[in-house]
Structures are given as structure tokens and as C-alpha cells.
Amino acid sequence: MSLRDRVALITGGGRGIGRAIADRLAEVGCRIVIADVDQGGAEQAAAEVGVAHEVDALGVGANVADASSVKAMVGAAVEEFGALDILVNNAGITRDGLLLRMKEADWDQVLTVNLKGAFLSTQQAARPMSKGRWGRIVNIASIVGAMGNVGQANYVAAKAGLIGLTKTVAREYAARGITCNAVAPGFIDTAMTQALSDEIRAGLMAQIPMKRLGSPEDVAHAVAFLASEEAGYVTGQVLHTNGGMYM
Ligand SMILES: NC(=O)c1ccc[n+]([C@@H]2O[C@H](COP(=O)([O-])OP(=O)(O)OC[C@H]3O[C@@H](n4cnc5c(N)ncnc54)[C@H](O)[C@@H]3O)[C@@H](O)[C@H]2O)c1
């Protein structure tokens, strides 16, 4: 894949799926910016990715829920590398609970990080991408944004919203050479799912035709395809990466 020297920014890239995406994009030659609310995690991940793949990598502390922090995040990327070509909106959180008991603060927090965070980051990143008349935006949605899920009204609403945002950004920016797509992972083996009980994990496994949770690398490969030069005629799409759990 031809991505050599493209500048890629991954939000929430300090660990989990975001970290695997950073590794994969570095492997195909991108210069990497890892942004995470955990600044130490971002800096450490960037140092490791840079050494492992012999690319330039920058770690920045950033909260995607905060407009001024997002502006500074994109500013740091452009200042360091002179451009921004690829944005992966990966930062996300869960605050699960049944609808009746869900606290308003938990609704607001999940919508703010998972949906508004992608809006703010896209708005800032679209400027340097427009200048270069080339860009790739990949939003990390979720299988539950298509299926719904008990106990996740806030998270599901945010992920379904992210799919709507993806399609609108795709339409608004198509003429400028910028594509916008979503990857919708199924259940992936990260800290987020390790928090689930054994019973829930067994129940999930029964619904996955491939009989395994996905790996962060499974998601990273899908993202790298959508970020590639070769995916230039693909926009506004949702690439489900879920072992067949949802078709
Ligand atoms: N793990 C799964 O099964 C699964 C399935 C579908 C979708 N996803 C999505 O994939 C993405 C990554 O999930 P993960 O499993 O790697 O989670 P994770 O909790 O392991 O990692 C999330 C990262 O995002 C960072 N982060 C959290 N809030 C932030 C903020 N406000 N600003 C910047 N960074 C922030 C965290 O510090 C962390 O490094 C999320 O959007 C999640 O919703 C995960």
C-alpha cells in the first residue's frame, strides 16, 4: 500500500485498538501522531512505534472533548510535520447502564467524547487536508451502532451518530479529494471488553460465527485499507469487522 510519508493522527492511540492502528500505519510508512488524554501513554506509544517501524512519531496529550485541546492537537501535528493527511477518530469511552438507571452525566460524557470529539477533530483536520487536496478520515464506530445493545443507550447513540457524521463528511468533502469512512468493529479483545464478565463474554462468543473475539490488528488492517491511496473511490461507507456477528 502506498502511504509512505503521509502524516496520520490517531486519537486515543495510546493503547488498545488505536495503538494497533498506529503500528499498522507506521508499518506502511506513515509519519505518526498519537494523541491521547493520557499524555504519558501517548508519548510512550509514539516512542515505541517510531523505533519499531523507523518512522517519525509524535505523542501529544489531547482531550477530544475539548475544542481548544483539539485545535492544539492538530496544530502540533501540522507544526511538526507540515501537513495532516489521515485522521483516525478512535478515542472512545463507555459508561454502561440500563436506560432507566442511566445517569444524565453518563449520557453526556459518552456523547461528548465519542461523537462530539470526532466532530471537533474532523473540523480541525479538514483544513490542512483541504489545503493538500487529499485526505482520509476513518471513524471507529461499532457493531452496536448498527444492532443496538442492552445497557449501552449512550454508547450506541454515539456510534450510530458517528455513522451519520461519516456520511455527511463524505458528501461535503468528496470534491476536495478527502474521503470519510467508518470501521465498525465487533467485539475486540481490549481493556474495554476485558471489563465484561465471563458470562457476557461466553454469550458473545456464541453469537460470533468465527468463534473468537477480534484482535486490535484485525481492526487496524481495515483502517489501513480505508486510509490507503487505493481506497480513493470508497467514501461514506461502513466497513464491518466483526467475525460475521452482524451481516
Ligand atoms: N474493544 C471493542 O470491543 C470495541 C468494539 C467496537 C468499537 N470499539 C471502539 O474502538 C475505539 C478504541 O477502543 P479500545 O477498545 O481500544 O478502548 P481503550 O479504552 O483500550 O482505549 C481508548 C483510548 O482512548 C483514550 N481516550 C479516552 N477518552 C479520550 C479523550 N477524551 N480524548 C483523547 N483520548 C481519549 C484512552 O486514554 C485510551 O488510550 C473506541 O472508539 C471504541 O468505542 C471498541
The ligand as a MOL file (V3000), in Angstrom:
LIG
                    3D

  0  0  0     0  0            999 V3000
M  V30 BEGIN CTAB
M  V30 COUNTS 44 48 0 0 0
M  V30 BEGIN ATOM
M  V30 1 N -12.9580 -3.0310 22.2030 0
M  V30 2 C -14.0360 -3.2750 21.4820 0
M  V30 3 O -14.6140 -4.3630 21.5030 0
M  V30 4 C -14.5910 -2.2090 20.5730 0
M  V30 5 C -15.6260 -2.5640 19.7110 0
M  V30 6 C -16.1470 -1.6180 18.8460 0
M  V30 7 C -15.6480 -0.3300 18.8620 0
M  V30 8 N -14.6500 -0.0050 19.7080 0 CHG=1
M  V30 9 C -14.1690 1.3770 19.6680 0
M  V30 10 O -12.7850 1.3890 19.3830 0
M  V30 11 C -12.1900 2.5470 19.9650 0
M  V30 12 C -10.9890 2.1370 20.8020 0
M  V30 13 O -11.4370 1.2400 21.8160 0
M  V30 14 P -10.4450 0.3570 22.7140 0
M  V30 15 O -11.1350 -0.9220 22.9660 0
M  V30 16 O -9.0810 0.3740 22.1460 0 CHG=-1
M  V30 17 O -10.5200 1.2070 24.0700 0
M  V30 18 P -9.4060 1.5210 25.1680 0
M  V30 19 O -10.1670 2.0070 26.3610 0
M  V30 20 O -8.4420 0.4080 25.3120 0
M  V30 21 O -8.6120 2.7750 24.5280 0
M  V30 22 C -9.2180 4.0180 24.3410 0
M  V30 23 C -8.1530 5.0960 24.3330 0
M  V30 24 O -8.8020 6.3520 24.1610 0
M  V30 25 C -8.2810 7.2810 25.0790 0
M  V30 26 N -9.2720 8.3070 25.3830 0
M  V30 27 C -10.3780 8.1930 26.1460 0
M  V30 28 N -11.0170 9.3670 26.2130 0
M  V30 29 C -10.2980 10.2510 25.4780 0
M  V30 30 C -10.4430 11.6290 25.1840 0
M  V30 31 N -11.4510 12.3560 25.6890 0
M  V30 32 N -9.5270 12.2300 24.3810 0
M  V30 33 C -8.4770 11.5150 23.8810 0
M  V30 34 N -8.2860 10.2120 24.1470 0
M  V30 35 C -9.1920 9.5840 24.9300 0
M  V30 36 C -7.9220 6.4330 26.3000 0
M  V30 37 O -6.9860 7.0990 27.1560 0
M  V30 38 C -7.3690 5.1740 25.6540 0
M  V30 39 O -5.9850 5.2750 25.4030 0
M  V30 40 C -13.3020 3.2330 20.7570 0
M  V30 41 O -13.8750 4.2680 19.9680 0
M  V30 42 C -14.3070 2.1260 20.9660 0
M  V30 43 O -15.6010 2.6210 21.1580 0
M  V30 44 C -14.1040 -0.9090 20.5640 0
M  V30 END ATOM
M  V30 BEGIN BOND
M  V30 1 1 1 2
M  V30 2 2 2 3
M  V30 3 1 2 4
M  V30 4 1 4 5
M  V30 5 2 4 44
M  V30 6 2 5 6
M  V30 7 1 6 7
M  V30 8 2 7 8
M  V30 9 1 8 9
M  V30 10 1 8 44
M  V30 11 1 9 10
M  V30 12 1 9 42
M  V30 13 1 10 11
M  V30 14 1 11 12
M  V30 15 1 11 40
M  V30 16 1 12 13
M  V30 17 1 13 14
M  V30 18 2 14 15
M  V30 19 1 14 16
M  V30 20 1 14 17
M  V30 21 1 17 18
M  V30 22 2 18 19
M  V30 23 1 18 20
M  V30 24 1 18 21
M  V30 25 1 21 22
M  V30 26 1 22 23
M  V30 27 1 23 24
M  V30 28 1 23 38
M  V30 29 1 24 25
M  V30 30 1 25 26
M  V30 31 1 25 36
M  V30 32 1 26 27
M  V30 33 1 26 35
M  V30 34 2 27 28
M  V30 35 1 28 29
M  V30 36 1 29 30
M  V30 37 2 29 35
M  V30 38 1 30 31
M  V30 39 2 30 32
M  V30 40 1 32 33
M  V30 41 2 33 34
M  V30 42 1 34 35
M  V30 43 1 36 37
M  V30 44 1 36 38
M  V30 45 1 38 39
M  V30 46 1 40 41
M  V30 47 1 40 42
M  V30 48 1 42 43
M  V30 END BOND
M  V30 END CTAB
M  END
